[in-house]
Structure formats: structure tokens, C-alpha cells
Amino acid sequence: MKDKIKEFLKLTQFYDLTKAQLSALIDGDGEKSVLSSQFKRHFNIEELEERILPFYEKNLTESDIDEILLFLKSPIGQTMIRVNSQISADINNITNSWFVEKYEQAIKELQ
């Protein structure tokens, strides 16, 4: 089952997105510090993978994973994978703006 979960992670771009998040976190300020270099040496995607696999194993059956993989390999599944990161980014932007708006409203009410 682990191999199927790893295939799911690959299809859903987990590895690419995680590496991009790491780069944004470490290199976001444009500085290449000693700490950043040291952190990168300790970052091991396989170690992270081993920590998250049990959550999939706990919550999904092998049959569930098989069906999910079948969907992800279908044309509509491929479309979903392709647009999902942009949809997620758009939702995060809207959510963050909404949180700031509500926070500012609450502060005004307290003044």
C-alpha cells in the first residue's frame, strides 16, 4: 500500500510543492544564510514522507487508494491536478484578505 500512497503523492505534486514551500521559506528573503544552508542539508523528503504515510494508511483503504489513483490518472483527474495549485493559491489569497478584513473590523469595534 505504501507504494500506492507514494504514487498518489507524486501524482498530486506533493514532492514538488513541498520543495517549493521549502525554497520559499528558506530563500524567500533572498539571502543565502549559513542557517539556510544548514537547514537544507537536514531536509530529507523521504523522512517527511515516512512521517505522513501512516495518516493515509490509517484513513484510507487500499481500495480507496486504487480508486483515487484511477481518478487521478483519468483526463478529468489530470485537469484537477493541473488547476488545483492555482485554485488553492487563489483561495488562500481570498481567505487571508478576508481574515485581515474581519480582524480590522473587530479592532475598530473595540476602539
N, C-alpha and C positions, 0 to 999 in steps of 0.2 A: 504493500500500500504506500510505503514511503516514496517509492519511485514515481507513483502516480501523483502524489501530492507535489513532488518536486517538478513534475511536468506541468501541473496546474500553476505552480508559482512562476515557472518560466513563461508559460503562455500568457499569464496575466501581468507580465513585465515586472514582477516583484523584484528581481535582481537588479534590473536597470534602474527602476525607480528608487530602490534603496541606495544604490551607489550614487545616484543623482542627489538624493537627500543628504547623503554624507558629504558630497562635494560642496553643496550649498551651505551646509552647516560649518564646515571647516574653512572653505575658501571664500565664503560669502563676503568677507570684509576685504578681500583682495590681497590679504597679507599671507605670506607663507611663513608661519612662525615655527619655531622648534617644537612647540607643543602640538601643532597641527601635524607635522611630520611624524612625531612620536605616536599620536593617536592613529594615524593611518596605518602604521606598522602593526598596531594591535587589532585593527578591524579585520575580521575574518567572516565573510558572508556565510561560509559553511557552518560556523559556530552559531550564528544567528538563526540560520535555517534549522539546525538541530533543536534550538530552543522553541521555535514556533510550530514545528511539525506535530508535536503532541496535541496542540489545540485543534488541528484539523482531524487528527485521529480520534480525538475524544468526541467531536461534534458531528462528524460525517462518517457514513459507512463507505465501504469500498464501492458499493453500488452507486451511492451518491456521487462519489468522485468520478466514476466511469461516465455517468450521465452528464456531469458538469463538463468533463473533457470533451465529450461528444458535442455538446453545445458550443464550447469554445472553438472547436475545430470547424464548425459549420460556418457558412457565409455570414449569417447574422451574428454569430458569436465573434467572428473576426472583426465585424463592424463595431461591435460593442467594445472589444479590446482597444481598437484604434481610437475611438472617441472618448473612452472612459477617462483618460487622464485629463483631457481638456474639460470635460464636464465636471470632474472633481475640482479642478483649479477654479473654474467659474463659480461653483457652489461655495468653495472656501472663501473666495473674494466677497461674494454676496453675504455670506454668514459673518465674516469679520466686520464688514461695513455695518451690518445690522446690529451686531453686538456693540460696536462703538456708538452707534446712534442711540441705542437703548440705554447704554451706560451714561452718555451725556444727558439724556432726558432725566434719568434718575438723579444725577448730580444737580441739575437745575431745580428739580423739585425740592431738594434738600436745602437749597440756598434761601 
